[in-house]
Amino acid sequence: MATRILLLTQWFDPEPTFKGMVFARELVRQGFDVEVLTGFPNYPSGKVYPGYRIKPLQREMIDGVQVTRVPLYPNHDQSAVKRVLNYVSFAASSLLYGLFMAKRADVIYAYHPPLTVGIAASLIRLFRRIPVVYDIQDMWPDTLRATGMVRNERALNIVARICEWVYRRVDHIVVLSPGFKQLLVQRGVPAAKVDVIYNWADEAALAAPAGRLPDGFPGQERFRILFAGNMGKAQALDSVLDAAALLQARESRVYFVMLGGGVEVDRLKALATERQLRNVMFLPPVPMAEVGTVLNAADALLVHLRKDPLFRITIPSKTQAYMTVGKPLLMAVDGDAGDLVLRSGGGMATESENPEALSTAAELLASLSPEDLQRMGEGARRFYQNDLALAVGVASFGAIFRRLASNKQSR
């Protein structure tokens, strides 16, 4: 009989999420029986998606995956009170369903953030004796402090204590980088309780890109370095504009293409105009199905985060997407992410928030021959396929699920 997994996640398709339908579908392909417990889609706008409406319960079967949606308060604005209500409402609904209505699972998989999902999973475990695997994608309260989402130290301390409570009660923890594991061990979590499983990319969308290049995309006379994704405070993209100014002064052929949205876009555009940067362009977000077209047209792909202890142990999700398409990476993130790129041989790593270092690395990439750039990109893709791919990661999760299910049955 197939091992039954309850995937507990506040965000799920059609919302953008790391461990959504792609994860669930691959678990089914690898022989698991999967039910997803999630909310009604409203992220990132905070408005319920067309075709959905909040109701007490909705079930649908998609590609062999049972998706169960429970009510929540839809919101994703800057109001801390409303954001907390969004998190708590889903946790309460999922707890009620998990305790009284869900078919008994062999293992619960809980996706963090938000922390409230971990609380709900821990309480279901307490009353129904179902082992929990806790997948930590953001290190709270560190992320809340680093991004400025929460500034009150007392509140951050409360979050830290709740995290410790959840860590003690779940059966196994999965993290996305070696640095995350090291930090948890420093905080008292047994090393044997934590596994590193790297994130994967949306391989299907990137393998068959759709759409056409946006108007004005620079030609091959330029060395096009593409940044794709959210442009927020954590990305510290002022440093990229500073690097662009240095390169423009040197009459370099390097050109930065900034693809995506975010709270900093308008300010960055205005700054680029004010500084008369002719080697930077901003493109609006495109659907995931079309991202691959733009990635494939670039000569190199940029990751940049601000200098922060948290980001030294973070591997931004765009890293895997970049590696999948087989283009050289320019990794301007200190720590684990830079180490990963250097280990793959798939690009260059440089210091965060250092425009001089970034401009130098960009020119060094631009000076390489097409053959060298191709070899670098192929190294990135090969490393992804061998170490980070969907099938590899899900197989690692599957081994943990089967072990916990077996241990439960033997007790």
Secondary structure as the mmCIF struct_conf table of DSSP 4:
data_model
#
loop_
_struct_conf.conf_type_id
_struct_conf.id
_struct_conf.beg_label_comp_id
_struct_conf.beg_label_asym_id
_struct_conf.beg_label_seq_id
_struct_conf.end_label_comp_id
_struct_conf.end_label_asym_id
_struct_conf.end_label_seq_id
HELX_LH_PP_P HELX_LH_PP_P1 ALA A 2 THR A 3
STRN STRN1 ARG A 4 LEU A 8
BEND BEND1 GLN A 10 GLN A 10
TURN_TY1_P TURN_TY1_P1 ASP A 13 PRO A 14
BEND BEND2 GLU A 15 GLU A 15
TURN_TY1_P TURN_TY1_P2 PHE A 18 LYS A 19
BEND BEND3 GLY A 20 GLY A 20
HELX_RH_AL_P HELX_RH_AL_P1 MET A 21 ARG A 29
TURN_TY1_P TURN_TY1_P3 GLN A 30 GLY A 31
STRN STRN2 ASP A 33 GLY A 39
TURN_TY1_P TURN_TY1_P4 TYR A 43 GLY A 46
BEND BEND4 LYS A 47 LYS A 47
HELX_LH_PP_P HELX_LH_PP_P2 VAL A 48 TYR A 49
TURN_TY1_P TURN_TY1_P5 PRO A 50 GLY A 51
BEND BEND5 PRO A 56 PRO A 56
STRN STRN3 GLN A 58 ILE A 62
TURN_TY1_P TURN_TY1_P6 ASP A 63 GLY A 64
STRN STRN4 VAL A 65 VAL A 70
BEND BEND6 ASP A 77 GLN A 78
HELX_RH_AL_P HELX_RH_AL_P2 ALA A 80 PHE A 100
TURN_TY1_P TURN_TY1_P7 MET A 101 MET A 101
BEND BEND7 ALA A 102 ALA A 102
HELX_LH_PP_P HELX_LH_PP_P3 LYS A 103 ALA A 105
BEND BEND8 ASP A 106 ASP A 106
STRN STRN5 VAL A 107 HIS A 112
BEND BEND9 PRO A 113 PRO A 114
HELX_RH_AL_P HELX_RH_AL_P3 LEU A 115 ARG A 128
STRN STRN6 VAL A 132 ILE A 136
BEND BEND10 GLN A 137 ASP A 138
TURN_TY1_P TURN_TY1_P8 TRP A 140 PRO A 141
HELX_RH_AL_P HELX_RH_AL_P4 ASP A 142 THR A 147
TURN_TY1_P TURN_TY1_P9 GLY A 148 GLY A 148
BEND BEND11 MET A 149 MET A 149
HELX_RH_AL_P HELX_RH_AL_P5 GLU A 153 ARG A 169
BEND BEND12 VAL A 170 ASP A 171
STRN STRN7 HIS A 172 VAL A 175
BEND BEND13 LEU A 176 SER A 177
HELX_RH_AL_P HELX_RH_AL_P6 PRO A 178 GLN A 186
TURN_TY1_P TURN_TY1_P10 ARG A 187 GLY A 188
HELX_RH_3T_P HELX_RH_3T_P1 ALA A 191 LYS A 193
STRN STRN8 VAL A 194 VAL A 196
HELX_RH_AL_P HELX_RH_AL_P7 GLU A 203 ALA A 207
BEND BEND14 ALA A 208 ALA A 208
BEND BEND15 GLY A 211 GLY A 211
HELX_LH_PP_P HELX_LH_PP_P4 LEU A 213 PRO A 214
TURN_TY1_P TURN_TY1_P11 ASP A 215 GLY A 216
TURN_TY1_P TURN_TY1_P12 GLN A 220 GLU A 221
BEND BEND16 ARG A 222 ARG A 222
STRN STRN9 PHE A 223 ALA A 228
BEND BEND17 GLY A 229 GLY A 229
BEND BEND18 GLY A 232 GLY A 232
HELX_RH_3T_P HELX_RH_3T_P2 LYS A 233 GLN A 235
TURN_TY1_P TURN_TY1_P13 LEU A 237 LEU A 237
HELX_RH_AL_P HELX_RH_AL_P8 ASP A 238 ALA A 249
TURN_TY1_P TURN_TY1_P14 ARG A 250 GLU A 251
STRN STRN10 VAL A 254 LEU A 259
TURN_TY1_P TURN_TY1_P15 VAL A 263 GLU A 264
HELX_RH_AL_P HELX_RH_AL_P9 VAL A 265 GLU A 274
TURN_TY1_P TURN_TY1_P16 ARG A 275 GLN A 276
BEND BEND19 ARG A 278 ASN A 279
STRN STRN11 VAL A 280 LEU A 283
HELX_RH_AL_P HELX_RH_AL_P10 MET A 288 ALA A 297
BEND BEND20 ASP A 299 ASP A 299
STRN STRN12 ALA A 300 HIS A 304
BEND BEND21 LYS A 307 LYS A 307
HELX_RH_AL_P HELX_RH_AL_P11 PRO A 309 ARG A 312
TURN_TY1_P TURN_TY1_P17 ILE A 313 ILE A 313
TURN_TY1_P TURN_TY1_P18 SER A 317 SER A 317
HELX_RH_AL_P HELX_RH_AL_P12 LYS A 318 THR A 324
TURN_TY1_P TURN_TY1_P19 VAL A 325 GLY A 326
STRN STRN13 LEU A 329 ALA A 332
TURN_TY1_P TURN_TY1_P20 ASP A 334 GLY A 335
HELX_RH_AL_P HELX_RH_AL_P13 ASP A 336 SER A 344
TURN_TY1_P TURN_TY1_P21 GLY A 345 GLY A 345
BEND BEND22 GLY A 346 GLY A 346
STRN STRN14 GLY A 347 ALA A 349
TURN_TY1_P TURN_TY1_P22 SER A 352 GLU A 353
HELX_RH_AL_P HELX_RH_AL_P14 PRO A 355 ALA A 366
TURN_TY1_P TURN_TY1_P23 SER A 367 SER A 367
BEND BEND23 LEU A 368 LEU A 368
HELX_RH_AL_P HELX_RH_AL_P15 PRO A 370 PHE A 383
HELX_RH_PI_P HELX_RH_PI_P1 TYR A 384 LEU A 388
HELX_RH_AL_P HELX_RH_AL_P16 LEU A 390 SER A 410
#
